[in-house]
Amino acid sequence: MLRSIATIVAATGALAAIVGWLWNLVAPTPDANIGAGALVVLGLPVAGIGVVLLIVSALLDRRREP
């Protein structure tokens, strides 16, 4: 269960960061820059949290197996 949640969180964060970067690349207007920056700034930490959760999930699964 934790692994699926972590995968969704990591993918969502990474996609938000990629969309923000592409948005700024395709439409570099001041408004797009603000929105794209917000997506990148919020997406990277969310992706990081997802990766940490994936690591914790892997460690917990490893601990359960005898």
mmCIF file of the N, C-alpha and C atoms, coordinates in Angstrom:
data_MODEL
# 
_entry.id   MODEL 
# 
loop_
_atom_site.group_PDB 
_atom_site.id 
_atom_site.type_symbol 
_atom_site.label_atom_id 
_atom_site.label_alt_id 
_atom_site.label_comp_id 
_atom_site.label_asym_id 
_atom_site.label_entity_id 
_atom_site.label_seq_id 
_atom_site.pdbx_PDB_ins_code 
_atom_site.Cartn_x 
_atom_site.Cartn_y 
_atom_site.Cartn_z 
_atom_site.occupancy 
_atom_site.B_iso_or_equiv 
_atom_site.pdbx_formal_charge 
_atom_site.auth_seq_id 
_atom_site.auth_comp_id 
_atom_site.auth_asym_id 
_atom_site.auth_atom_id 
_atom_site.pdbx_PDB_model_num 
ATOM 1   N N  . MET A 1 1  ? 0.821  -1.191  0.000   1.00 0.00 ? 1  MET A N  1 
ATOM 2   C CA . MET A 1 1  ? 0.000  0.000   0.000   1.00 0.00 ? 1  MET A CA 1 
ATOM 3   C C  . MET A 1 1  ? 0.870  1.262   0.000   1.00 0.00 ? 1  MET A C  1 
ATOM 4   N N  . LEU A 1 2  ? 1.889  1.279   0.845   1.00 0.00 ? 2  LEU A N  1 
ATOM 5   C CA . LEU A 1 2  ? 2.771  2.446   0.920   1.00 0.00 ? 2  LEU A CA 1 
ATOM 6   C C  . LEU A 1 2  ? 3.524  2.644   -0.389  1.00 0.00 ? 2  LEU A C  1 
ATOM 7   N N  . ARG A 1 3  ? 3.901  1.541   -1.022  1.00 0.00 ? 3  ARG A N  1 
ATOM 8   C CA . ARG A 1 3  ? 4.637  1.652   -2.286  1.00 0.00 ? 3  ARG A CA 1 
ATOM 9   C C  . ARG A 1 3  ? 3.775  2.279   -3.379  1.00 0.00 ? 3  ARG A C  1 
ATOM 10  N N  . SER A 1 4  ? 2.506  1.915   -3.442  1.00 0.00 ? 4  SER A N  1 
ATOM 11  C CA . SER A 1 4  ? 1.642  2.501   -4.471  1.00 0.00 ? 4  SER A CA 1 
ATOM 12  C C  . SER A 1 4  ? 1.396  3.981   -4.209  1.00 0.00 ? 4  SER A C  1 
ATOM 13  N N  . ILE A 1 5  ? 1.220  4.356   -2.946  1.00 0.00 ? 5  ILE A N  1 
ATOM 14  C CA . ILE A 1 5  ? 1.049  5.772   -2.606  1.00 0.00 ? 5  ILE A CA 1 
ATOM 15  C C  . ILE A 1 5  ? 2.321  6.546   -2.949  1.00 0.00 ? 5  ILE A C  1 
ATOM 16  N N  . ALA A 1 6  ? 3.465  5.987   -2.609  1.00 0.00 ? 6  ALA A N  1 
ATOM 17  C CA . ALA A 1 6  ? 4.740  6.652   -2.886  1.00 0.00 ? 6  ALA A CA 1 
ATOM 18  C C  . ALA A 1 6  ? 4.964  6.813   -4.385  1.00 0.00 ? 6  ALA A C  1 
ATOM 19  N N  . THR A 1 7  ? 4.596  5.813   -5.154  1.00 0.00 ? 7  THR A N  1 
ATOM 20  C CA . THR A 1 7  ? 4.747  5.897   -6.605  1.00 0.00 ? 7  THR A CA 1 
ATOM 21  C C  . THR A 1 7  ? 3.879  7.003   -7.181  1.00 0.00 ? 7  THR A C  1 
ATOM 22  N N  . ILE A 1 8  ? 2.652  7.099   -6.705  1.00 0.00 ? 8  ILE A N  1 
ATOM 23  C CA . ILE A 1 8  ? 1.742  8.146   -7.181  1.00 0.00 ? 8  ILE A CA 1 
ATOM 24  C C  . ILE A 1 8  ? 2.262  9.523   -6.794  1.00 0.00 ? 8  ILE A C  1 
ATOM 25  N N  . VAL A 1 9  ? 2.735  9.673   -5.561  1.00 0.00 ? 9  VAL A N  1 
ATOM 26  C CA . VAL A 1 9  ? 3.253  10.967  -5.104  1.00 0.00 ? 9  VAL A CA 1 
ATOM 27  C C  . VAL A 1 9  ? 4.492  11.361  -5.906  1.00 0.00 ? 9  VAL A C  1 
ATOM 28  N N  . ALA A 1 10 ? 5.403  10.435  -6.105  1.00 0.00 ? 10 ALA A N  1 
ATOM 29  C CA . ALA A 1 10 ? 6.625  10.739  -6.858  1.00 0.00 ? 10 ALA A CA 1 
ATOM 30  C C  . ALA A 1 10 ? 6.306  11.077  -8.312  1.00 0.00 ? 10 ALA A C  1 
ATOM 31  N N  . ALA A 1 11 ? 5.420  10.317  -8.919  1.00 0.00 ? 11 ALA A N  1 
ATOM 32  C CA . ALA A 1 11 ? 5.063  10.579  -10.315 1.00 0.00 ? 11 ALA A CA 1 
ATOM 33  C C  . ALA A 1 11 ? 4.349  11.916  -10.464 1.00 0.00 ? 11 ALA A C  1 
ATOM 34  N N  . THR A 1 12 ? 3.459  12.229  -9.540  1.00 0.00 ? 12 THR A N  1 
ATOM 35  C CA . THR A 1 12 ? 2.746  13.505  -9.594  1.00 0.00 ? 12 THR A CA 1 
ATOM 36  C C  . THR A 1 12 ? 3.708  14.676  -9.457  1.00 0.00 ? 12 THR A C  1 
ATOM 37  N N  . GLY A 1 13 ? 4.621  14.593  -8.525  1.00 0.00 ? 13 GLY A N  1 
ATOM 38  C CA . GLY A 1 13 ? 5.602  15.658  -8.350  1.00 0.00 ? 13 GLY A CA 1 
ATOM 39  C C  . GLY A 1 13 ? 6.505  15.820  -9.553  1.00 0.00 ? 13 GLY A C  1 
ATOM 40  N N  . ALA A 1 14 ? 6.971  14.704  -10.087 1.00 0.00 ? 14 ALA A N  1 
ATOM 41  C CA . ALA A 1 14 ? 7.848  14.773  -11.260 1.00 0.00 ? 14 ALA A CA 1 
ATOM 42  C C  . ALA A 1 14 ? 7.108  15.330  -12.468 1.00 0.00 ? 14 ALA A C  1 
ATOM 43  N N  . LEU A 1 15 ? 5.867  14.902  -12.655 1.00 0.00 ? 15 LEU A N  1 
ATOM 44  C CA . LEU A 1 15 ? 5.086  15.422  -13.777 1.00 0.00 ? 15 LEU A CA 1 
ATOM 45  C C  . LEU A 1 15 ? 4.808  16.912  -13.621 1.00 0.00 ? 15 LEU A C  1 
ATOM 46  N N  . ALA A 1 16 ? 4.530  17.358  -12.412 1.00 0.00 ? 16 ALA A N  1 
ATOM 47  C CA . ALA A 1 16 ? 4.299  18.789  -12.192 1.00 0.00 ? 16 ALA A CA 1 
ATOM 48  C C  . ALA A 1 16 ? 5.547  19.594  -12.526 1.00 0.00 ? 16 ALA A C  1 
ATOM 49  N N  . ALA A 1 17 ? 6.693  19.106  -12.118 1.00 0.00 ? 17 ALA A N  1 
ATOM 50  C CA . ALA A 1 17 ? 7.945  19.810  -12.422 1.00 0.00 ? 17 ALA A CA 1 
ATOM 51  C C  . ALA A 1 17 ? 8.223  19.827  -13.922 1.00 0.00 ? 17 ALA A C  1 
ATOM 52  N N  . ILE A 1 18 ? 7.975  18.720  -14.594 1.00 0.00 ? 18 ILE A N  1 
ATOM 53  C CA . ILE A 1 18 ? 8.199  18.657  -16.040 1.00 0.00 ? 18 ILE A CA 1 
ATOM 54  C C  . ILE A 1 18 ? 7.230  19.566  -16.786 1.00 0.00 ? 18 ILE A C  1 
ATOM 55  N N  . VAL A 1 19 ? 5.962  19.557  -16.383 1.00 0.00 ? 19 VAL A N  1 
ATOM 56  C CA . VAL A 1 19 ? 4.969  20.435  -17.017 1.00 0.00 ? 19 VAL A CA 1 
ATOM 57  C C  . VAL A 1 19 ? 5.343  21.897  -16.806 1.00 0.00 ? 19 VAL A C  1 
ATOM 58  N N  . GLY A 1 20 ? 5.779  22.249  -15.623 1.00 0.00 ? 20 GLY A N  1 
ATOM 59  C CA . GLY A 1 20 ? 6.200  23.621  -15.365 1.00 0.00 ? 20 GLY A CA 1 
ATOM 60  C C  . GLY A 1 20 ? 7.379  24.030  -16.215 1.00 0.00 ? 20 GLY A C  1 
ATOM 61  N N  . TRP A 1 21 ? 8.346  23.147  -16.345 1.00 0.00 ? 21 TRP A N  1 
ATOM 62  C CA . TRP A 1 21 ? 9.518  23.441  -17.169 1.00 0.00 ? 21 TRP A CA 1 
ATOM 63  C C  . TRP A 1 21 ? 9.130  23.593  -18.637 1.00 0.00 ? 21 TRP A C  1 
ATOM 64  N N  . LEU A 1 22 ? 8.279  22.677  -19.135 1.00 0.00 ? 22 LEU A N  1 
ATOM 65  C CA . LEU A 1 22 ? 7.838  22.767  -20.527 1.00 0.00 ? 22 LEU A CA 1 
ATOM 66  C C  . LEU A 1 22 ? 6.989  24.012  -20.770 1.00 0.00 ? 22 LEU A C  1 
ATOM 67  N N  . TRP A 1 23 ? 6.135  24.348  -19.805 1.00 0.00 ? 23 TRP A N  1 
ATOM 68  C CA . TRP A 1 23 ? 5.288  25.530  -19.931 1.00 0.00 ? 23 TRP A CA 1 
ATOM 69  C C  . TRP A 1 23 ? 6.154  26.779  -20.083 1.00 0.00 ? 23 TRP A C  1 
ATOM 70  N N  . ASN A 1 24 ? 7.172  26.896  -19.289 1.00 0.00 ? 24 ASN A N  1 
ATOM 71  C CA . ASN A 1 24 ? 8.068  28.045  -19.373 1.00 0.00 ? 24 ASN A CA 1 
ATOM 72  C C  . ASN A 1 24 ? 8.870  28.026  -20.675 1.00 0.00 ? 24 ASN A C  1 
ATOM 73  N N  . LEU A 1 25 ? 9.186  26.853  -21.170 1.00 0.00 ? 25 LEU A N  1 
ATOM 74  C CA . LEU A 1 25 ? 9.940  26.732  -22.411 1.00 0.00 ? 25 LEU A CA 1 
ATOM 75  C C  . LEU A 1 25 ? 9.088  27.108  -23.625 1.00 0.00 ? 25 LEU A C  1 
ATOM 76  N N  . VAL A 1 26 ? 7.829  26.677  -23.641 1.00 0.00 ? 26 VAL A N  1 
ATOM 77  C CA . VAL A 1 26 ? 6.948  26.898  -24.788 1.00 0.00 ? 26 VAL A CA 1 
ATOM 78  C C  . VAL A 1 26 ? 6.364  28.303  -24.794 1.00 0.00 ? 26 VAL A C  1 
ATOM 79  N N  . ALA A 1 27 ? 5.935  28.792  -23.639 1.00 0.00 ? 27 ALA A N  1 
ATOM 80  C CA . ALA A 1 27 ? 5.279  30.104  -23.556 1.00 0.00 ? 27 ALA A CA 1 
ATOM 81  C C  . ALA A 1 27 ? 5.963  30.956  -22.493 1.00 0.00 ? 27 ALA A C  1 
ATOM 82  N N  . PRO A 1 28 ? 7.105  31.547  -22.800 1.00 0.00 ? 28 PRO A N  1 
ATOM 83  C CA . PRO A 1 28 ? 7.854  32.301  -21.785 1.00 0.00 ? 28 PRO A CA 1 
ATOM 84  C C  . PRO A 1 28 ? 7.329  33.721  -21.547 1.00 0.00 ? 28 PRO A C  1 
ATOM 85  N N  . THR A 1 29 ? 6.066  33.838  -21.172 1.00 0.00 ? 29 THR A N  1 
ATOM 86  C CA . THR A 1 29 ? 5.502  35.141  -20.809 1.00 0.00 ? 29 THR A CA 1 
ATOM 87  C C  . THR A 1 29 ? 5.617  35.317  -19.300 1.00 0.00 ? 29 THR A C  1 
ATOM 88  N N  . PRO A 1 30 ? 5.456  36.531  -18.779 1.00 0.00 ? 30 PRO A N  1 
ATOM 89  C CA . PRO A 1 30 ? 5.544  36.718  -17.321 1.00 0.00 ? 30 PRO A CA 1 
ATOM 90  C C  . PRO A 1 30 ? 4.526  35.878  -16.541 1.00 0.00 ? 30 PRO A C  1 
ATOM 91  N N  . ASP A 1 31 ? 3.291  35.788  -17.047 1.00 0.00 ? 31 ASP A N  1 
ATOM 92  C CA . ASP A 1 31 ? 2.291  34.975  -16.343 1.00 0.00 ? 31 ASP A CA 1 
ATOM 93  C C  . ASP A 1 31 ? 2.644  33.497  -16.385 1.00 0.00 ? 31 ASP A C  1 
ATOM 94  N N  . ALA A 1 32 ? 3.089  33.041  -17.527 1.00 0.00 ? 32 ALA A N  1 
ATOM 95  C CA . ALA A 1 32 ? 3.489  31.639  -17.641 1.00 0.00 ? 32 ALA A CA 1 
ATOM 96  C C  . ALA A 1 32 ? 4.700  31.356  -16.766 1.00 0.00 ? 32 ALA A C  1 
ATOM 97  N N  . ASN A 1 33 ? 5.581  32.330  -16.655 1.00 0.00 ? 33 ASN A N  1 
ATOM 98  C CA . ASN A 1 33 ? 6.770  32.153  -15.830 1.00 0.00 ? 33 ASN A CA 1 
ATOM 99  C C  . ASN A 1 33 ? 6.389  31.953  -14.367 1.00 0.00 ? 33 ASN A C  1 
ATOM 100 N N  . ILE A 1 34 ? 5.411  32.714  -13.901 1.00 0.00 ? 34 ILE A N  1 
ATOM 101 C CA . ILE A 1 34 ? 4.967  32.576  -12.508 1.00 0.00 ? 34 ILE A CA 1 
ATOM 102 C C  . ILE A 1 34 ? 4.333  31.206  -12.285 1.00 0.00 ? 34 ILE A C  1 
ATOM 103 N N  . GLY A 1 35 ? 3.430  30.809  -13.177 1.00 0.00 ? 35 GLY A N  1 
ATOM 104 C CA . GLY A 1 35 ? 2.772  29.507  -13.037 1.00 0.00 ? 35 GLY A CA 1 
ATOM 105 C C  . GLY A 1 35 ? 3.735  28.353  -13.189 1.00 0.00 ? 35 GLY A C  1 
ATOM 106 N N  . ALA A 1 36 ? 4.625  28.470  -14.166 1.00 0.00 ? 36 ALA A N  1 
ATOM 107 C CA . ALA A 1 36 ? 5.594  27.402  -14.389 1.00 0.00 ? 36 ALA A CA 1 
ATOM 108 C C  . ALA A 1 36 ? 6.550  27.286  -13.212 1.00 0.00 ? 36 ALA A C  1 
ATOM 109 N N  . GLY A 1 37 ? 6.970  28.431  -12.694 1.00 0.00 ? 37 GLY A N  1 
ATOM 110 C CA . GLY A 1 37 ? 7.850  28.407  -11.524 1.00 0.00 ? 37 GLY A CA 1 
ATOM 111 C C  . GLY A 1 37 ? 7.183  27.770  -10.325 1.00 0.00 ? 37 GLY A C  1 
ATOM 112 N N  . ALA A 1 38 ? 5.899  28.072  -10.149 1.00 0.00 ? 38 ALA A N  1 
ATOM 113 C CA . ALA A 1 38 ? 5.162  27.472  -9.031  1.00 0.00 ? 38 ALA A CA 1 
ATOM 114 C C  . ALA A 1 38 ? 5.073  25.959  -9.188  1.00 0.00 ? 38 ALA A C  1 
ATOM 115 N N  . LEU A 1 39 ? 4.830  25.501  -10.411 1.00 0.00 ? 39 LEU A N  1 
ATOM 116 C CA . LEU A 1 39 ? 4.757  24.054  -10.633 1.00 0.00 ? 39 LEU A CA 1 
ATOM 117 C C  . LEU A 1 39 ? 6.094  23.377  -10.347 1.00 0.00 ? 39 LEU A C  1 
ATOM 118 N N  . VAL A 1 40 ? 7.164  23.993  -10.783 1.00 0.00 ? 40 VAL A N  1 
ATOM 119 C CA . VAL A 1 40 ? 8.485  23.406  -10.547 1.00 0.00 ? 40 VAL A CA 1 
ATOM 120 C C  . VAL A 1 40 ? 8.829  23.433  -9.064  1.00 0.00 ? 40 VAL A C  1 
ATOM 121 N N  . VAL A 1 41 ? 8.579  24.582  -8.418  1.00 0.00 ? 41 VAL A N  1 
ATOM 122 C CA . VAL A 1 41 ? 8.921  24.726  -6.999  1.00 0.00 ? 41 VAL A CA 1 
ATOM 123 C C  . VAL A 1 41 ? 8.100  23.774  -6.136  1.00 0.00 ? 41 VAL A C  1 
ATOM 124 N N  . LEU A 1 42 ? 6.855  23.532  -6.493  1.00 0.00 ? 42 LEU A N  1 
ATOM 125 C CA . LEU A 1 42 ? 6.036  22.590  -5.727  1.00 0.00 ? 42 LEU A CA 1 
ATOM 126 C C  . LEU A 1 42 ? 6.274  21.145  -6.162  1.00 0.00 ? 42 LEU A C  1 
ATOM 127 N N  . GLY A 1 43 ? 6.571  20.934  -7.430  1.00 0.00 ? 43 GLY A N  1 
ATOM 128 C CA . GLY A 1 43 ? 6.725  19.573  -7.935  1.00 0.00 ? 43 GLY A CA 1 
ATOM 129 C C  . GLY A 1 43 ? 7.978  18.873  -7.460  1.00 0.00 ? 43 GLY A C  1 
ATOM 130 N N  . LEU A 1 44 ? 9.074  19.590  -7.388  1.00 0.00 ? 44 LEU A N  1 
ATOM 131 C CA . LEU A 1 44 ? 10.332 18.948  -6.976  1.00 0.00 ? 44 LEU A CA 1 
ATOM 132 C C  . LEU A 1 44 ? 10.296 18.419  -5.543  1.00 0.00 ? 44 LEU A C  1 
ATOM 133 N N  . PRO A 1 45 ? 9.813  19.195  -4.556  1.00 0.00 ? 45 PRO A N  1 
ATOM 134 C CA . PRO A 1 45 ? 9.736  18.620  -3.202  1.00 0.00 ? 45 PRO A CA 1 
ATOM 135 C C  . PRO A 1 45 ? 8.745  17.462  -3.099  1.00 0.00 ? 45 PRO A C  1 
ATOM 136 N N  . VAL A 1 46 ? 7.639  17.546  -3.838  1.00 0.00 ? 46 VAL A N  1 
ATOM 137 C CA . VAL A 1 46 ? 6.667  16.448  -3.812  1.00 0.00 ? 46 VAL A CA 1 
ATOM 138 C C  . VAL A 1 46 ? 7.300  15.187  -4.397  1.00 0.00 ? 46 VAL A C  1 
ATOM 139 N N  . ALA A 1 47 ? 8.042  15.331  -5.477  1.00 0.00 ? 47 ALA A N  1 
ATOM 140 C CA . ALA A 1 47 ? 8.744  14.176  -6.049  1.00 0.00 ? 47 ALA A CA 1 
ATOM 141 C C  . ALA A 1 47 ? 9.772  13.627  -5.062  1.00 0.00 ? 47 ALA A C  1 
ATOM 142 N N  . GLY A 1 48 ? 10.461 14.516  -4.364  1.00 0.00 ? 48 GLY A N  1 
ATOM 143 C CA . GLY A 1 48 ? 11.427 14.081  -3.353  1.00 0.00 ? 48 GLY A CA 1 
ATOM 144 C C  . GLY A 1 48 ? 10.771 13.313  -2.221  1.00 0.00 ? 48 GLY A C  1 
ATOM 145 N N  . ILE A 1 49 ? 9.622  13.792  -1.783  1.00 0.00 ? 49 ILE A N  1 
ATOM 146 C CA . ILE A 1 49 ? 8.879  13.089  -0.730  1.00 0.00 ? 49 ILE A CA 1 
ATOM 147 C C  . ILE A 1 49 ? 8.464  11.710  -1.225  1.00 0.00 ? 49 ILE A C  1 
ATOM 148 N N  . GLY A 1 50 ? 8.028  11.626  -2.475  1.00 0.00 ? 50 GLY A N  1 
ATOM 149 C CA . GLY A 1 50 ? 7.656  10.331  -3.040  1.00 0.00 ? 50 GLY A CA 1 
ATOM 150 C C  . GLY A 1 50 ? 8.820  9.363   -3.090  1.00 0.00 ? 50 GLY A C  1 
ATOM 151 N N  . VAL A 1 51 ? 9.987  9.860   -3.439  1.00 0.00 ? 51 VAL A N  1 
ATOM 152 C CA . VAL A 1 51 ? 11.181 9.003   -3.476  1.00 0.00 ? 51 VAL A CA 1 
ATOM 153 C C  . VAL A 1 51 ? 11.539 8.521   -2.074  1.00 0.00 ? 51 VAL A C  1 
ATOM 154 N N  . VAL A 1 52 ? 11.450 9.409   -1.100  1.00 0.00 ? 52 VAL A N  1 
ATOM 155 C CA . VAL A 1 52 ? 11.728 9.012   0.289   1.00 0.00 ? 52 VAL A CA 1 
ATOM 156 C C  . VAL A 1 52 ? 10.735 7.942   0.734   1.00 0.00 ? 52 VAL A C  1 
ATOM 157 N N  . LEU A 1 53 ? 9.470  8.111   0.386   1.00 0.00 ? 53 LEU A N  1 
ATOM 158 C CA . LEU A 1 53 ? 8.469  7.104   0.740   1.00 0.00 ? 53 LEU A CA 1 
ATOM 159 C C  . LEU A 1 53 ? 8.751  5.771   0.048   1.00 0.00 ? 53 LEU A C  1 
ATOM 160 N N  . LEU A 1 54 ? 9.219  5.818   -1.193  1.00 0.00 ? 54 LEU A N  1 
ATOM 161 C CA . LEU A 1 54 ? 9.589  4.572   -1.877  1.00 0.00 ? 54 LEU A CA 1 
ATOM 162 C C  . LEU A 1 54 ? 10.742 3.869   -1.172  1.00 0.00 ? 54 LEU A C  1 
ATOM 163 N N  . ILE A 1 55 ? 11.716 4.631   -0.713  1.00 0.00 ? 55 ILE A N  1 
ATOM 164 C CA . ILE A 1 55 ? 12.846 4.046   0.013   1.00 0.00 ? 55 ILE A CA 1 
ATOM 165 C C  . ILE A 1 55 ? 12.381 3.436   1.330   1.00 0.00 ? 55 ILE A C  1 
ATOM 166 N N  . VAL A 1 56 ? 11.532 4.159   2.052   1.00 0.00 ? 56 VAL A N  1 
ATOM 167 C CA . VAL A 1 56 ? 10.998 3.638   3.317   1.00 0.00 ? 56 VAL A CA 1 
ATOM 168 C C  . VAL A 1 56 ? 10.197 2.371   3.062   1.00 0.00 ? 56 VAL A C  1 
ATOM 169 N N  . SER A 1 57 ? 9.396  2.361   2.008   1.00 0.00 ? 57 SER A N  1 
ATOM 170 C CA . SER A 1 57 ? 8.611  1.180   1.669   1.00 0.00 ? 57 SER A CA 1 
ATOM 171 C C  . SER A 1 57 ? 9.512  -0.010  1.358   1.00 0.00 ? 57 SER A C  1 
ATOM 172 N N  . ALA A 1 58 ? 10.580 0.225   0.606   1.00 0.00 ? 58 ALA A N  1 
ATOM 173 C CA . ALA A 1 58 ? 11.509 -0.863  0.284   1.00 0.00 ? 58 ALA A CA 1 
ATOM 174 C C  . ALA A 1 58 ? 12.195 -1.389  1.539   1.00 0.00 ? 58 ALA A C  1 
ATOM 175 N N  . LEU A 1 59 ? 12.571 -0.493  2.437   1.00 0.00 ? 59 LEU A N  1 
ATOM 176 C CA . LEU A 1 59 ? 13.212 -0.926  3.684   1.00 0.00 ? 59 LEU A CA 1 
ATOM 177 C C  . LEU A 1 59 ? 12.250 -1.712  4.563   1.00 0.00 ? 59 LEU A C  1 
ATOM 178 N N  . LEU A 1 60 ? 10.994 -1.280  4.617   1.00 0.00 ? 60 LEU A N  1 
ATOM 179 C CA . LEU A 1 60 ? 10.006 -2.007  5.414   1.00 0.00 ? 60 LEU A CA 1 
ATOM 180 C C  . LEU A 1 60 ? 9.716  -3.377  4.814   1.00 0.00 ? 60 LEU A C  1 
ATOM 181 N N  . ASP A 1 61 ? 9.651  -3.473  3.486   1.00 0.00 ? 61 ASP A N  1 
ATOM 182 C CA . ASP A 1 61 ? 9.436  -4.771  2.845   1.00 0.00 ? 61 ASP A CA 1 
ATOM 183 C C  . ASP A 1 61 ? 10.619 -5.700  3.089   1.00 0.00 ? 61 ASP A C  1 
ATOM 184 N N  . ARG A 1 62 ? 11.805 -5.163  3.060   1.00 0.00 ? 62 ARG A N  1 
ATOM 185 C CA . ARG A 1 62 ? 13.007 -5.962  3.292   1.00 0.00 ? 62 ARG A CA 1 
ATOM 186 C C  . ARG A 1 62 ? 13.040 -6.468  4.730   1.00 0.00 ? 62 ARG A C  1 
ATOM 187 N N  . ARG A 1 63 ? 12.564 -5.658  5.644   1.00 0.00 ? 63 ARG A N  1 
ATOM 188 C CA . ARG A 1 63 ? 12.576 -6.022  7.063   1.00 0.00 ? 63 ARG A CA 1 
ATOM 189 C C  . ARG A 1 63 ? 11.571 -7.130  7.363   1.00 0.00 ? 63 ARG A C  1 
ATOM 190 N N  . ARG A 1 64 ? 10.453 -7.152  6.637   1.00 0.00 ? 64 ARG A N  1 
ATOM 191 C CA . ARG A 1 64 ? 9.416  -8.157  6.878   1.00 0.00 ? 64 ARG A CA 1 
ATOM 192 C C  . ARG A 1 64 ? 9.830  -9.546  6.418   1.00 0.00 ? 64 ARG A C  1 
ATOM 193 N N  . GLU A 1 65 ? 10.630 -9.611  5.358   1.00 0.00 ? 65 GLU A N  1 
ATOM 194 C CA . GLU A 1 65 ? 11.030 -10.908 4.831   1.00 0.00 ? 65 GLU A CA 1 
ATOM 195 C C  . GLU A 1 65 ? 12.101 -11.540 5.720   1.00 0.00 ? 65 GLU A C  1 
ATOM 196 N N  . PRO A 1 66 ? 11.901 -12.818 6.098   1.00 0.00 ? 66 PRO A N  1 
ATOM 197 C CA . PRO A 1 66 ? 12.880 -13.478 6.983   1.00 0.00 ? 66 PRO A CA 1 
ATOM 198 C C  . PRO A 1 66 ? 14.157 -13.855 6.280   1.00 0.00 ? 66 PRO A C  1 
# 
